[in-house]
Amino acid sequence: MEDIYTITRAFADSWALLVMFAMFVGIILFAFRPGSNKVHADIANIPFRHEDKPAPDSGEEASK
């Protein structure tokens, strides 16, 4: 039982840490990529899309 713990601990201290760090860097690079500015601006404006009147219910759009 102690051998499994030692092997798991060694793996977590080395390769798992390296994989998690690589995933973190990848997510950061994906979020700040040059082409994503328009997407982020569109998502940020979602609450202000229907300032004049409420958004129609999904049932009203389907019937018209």
N, C-alpha and C positions, 0 to 999 in steps of 0.2 A: 504494500500500500504506500509506503513511503517513497518508493521509486517512482510511482506514477505522479506523486506530488512534485518531486524534484524535477522530473522531465517537463511537466506542465508549467512549473514555475520558470524554468529556464527558457521554454518556448515563449511564454508571456513576456519575459524580460527582454527578449531579443527580437524575434521575427514578428510577433504580434504587435509590438510597439512600433516597429518599422512600417508594418502594413497600415496601422491606424494613422500614423503620421503622414504617409503617402496619401491616404484617403482624405485627410484634413486639407492638405495642400491642393489636391485635386478639386475638392469642393470650393475652396477659396478661389482658385483660378477659374472655375466654371462660373461662379457668381460674378466675378469682375472681368469677364471676357469683354473685348471691345464691342461686340455686336449685341450685347444684352441691355444696353442703356435704354433703347426704345421699349423693350419688354418690361423693364422695371418701372419706367415712367407710366406705361399703360396700367400696370397693376396698382401703382400708387394712387391713380386717379379713380379707381373703382368706386369709392364712396361718394364721389362728386358727379357721377355720370347723370343722375336723375335729380338735379337740384330743383328744377322747375316743377316737376310733378313726380309722384311715386312711380316706380317701375311697374308695368302691368304684370298681373299674375300670369303664371304659365298657362292656365286654362283660358284666359282671355286672348292670348296670342294665338293659340291653337284654333279657336273658333272663328277668328277673323281672316 
